[in-house]
């Protein structure tokens, strides 16, 4: 399946070369958007389908059940990071990207057609769990492969800008899920219809989009960095090769833990936080989430381009310092407000901090590893950190709330971000030490 057509040698003034690379980056990014749409549709519509799979009268208990399965899906991501990272390092980035989106399609279809608890009993949440595990496996592979592909396709002096589209499309996927929710909420279905059967619609859409992405990716060119990997290196275990770089692996885990917890706090959990803690309505929480995601999406390429000028490390330090100092005040203020406009402004303020991490974290990881183990080195340690700190964020937050100590989550998030800040202080600025640049000369 591997397309061995490599990119041309870098010429940043060659219009044809620029268009060639931009097209490949856009196609790769579009596929990433669909992957994340499929994954986040679960979170966006959880308020409506929770009762179909977990028939309890307590809405917080229902959210805990759905959040638990959401978190379990994340624990498949390290396996996906290893499996698809190995495929990407040994058989090509394109092959890995195509297989990951095919698996995501299958997971979305299972959710779309699974009968409710009232029809098949405990088999319903069991099938939901299987679907989420498949989606977690797919997404674990997608991140490392797409981050590697975008970073390798980008030109040296615009690598931060182009690689920022990793999170443009990641955020865009969630935004599309919210837009589908808004359309269904406001113009097509009633709340009763959404809870009865309408929640299946986004998963059908996701499966169809995944198939279209598979078609789009069929002609993606392979990267020059991958084609330069020798045949002998491709026969080695990418996992064992990754372990030859323990410092880089530790840096990926450390720089990710605080950023991923902050990201999932202000994305997947924020919609529920605004409803259950701030007391806003379903429509208000959806509009606030959608508006803040549009704002965040616009920030990514701006911050990415800034990193091309001043380096990656200053942005990471900015996130670490402001995240450590500002998380408790921000979440406390969001919880206390009852005004949707103030809530939007506070979430947007949080995104101005978190984007200093999200916009560049993919390129930082890619610049740490050699091409022969890059997809595995980026994907596996990242997936481990996300599984522990990102995927559990919503569940941990709801656990603190259920225990009556909701502010405990604010301090937990602060401590994790502070740990990442220590890593930012001691790690090198990968813009100056990029292995991608070193390999390509």
Secondary structure by P-SEA (a helix, b strand, c coil): ccccccccccccccaaaaaaaaaaaaaaaaaaaaaaaaaaccccccccccccccccccaaaaaaaaaaaaaaaaaaaaaaaaaaaaaaacccaaaaaaaaaaaaaaaaaaaacccccccccaaaaaaaaaaaaaaaaaaaaaaaaaaaaaaaaccccccccccaaaaaaaaaaaaaaaaaaaaaacccccaaaaaacccaaaaaaaaaaaaaaaaaacbbbbbccccccccccccccaaaaaaccaaaaaaaaaacaaaaaaaaaaccaaaaaaaccccccaaaaaaaaaaaaaaaaaaaaaaaaaaaaccaaaaaaaaaaaaaacaaaaaaaaaacccaaaaaaaaaaaaaaaaaccccaaaaaaaacccccaaaaacaaaaaaaaccccaaaaaaaaaaaacccaaaaaaaaaaaaaaaaaaacccccccccaaaaaac
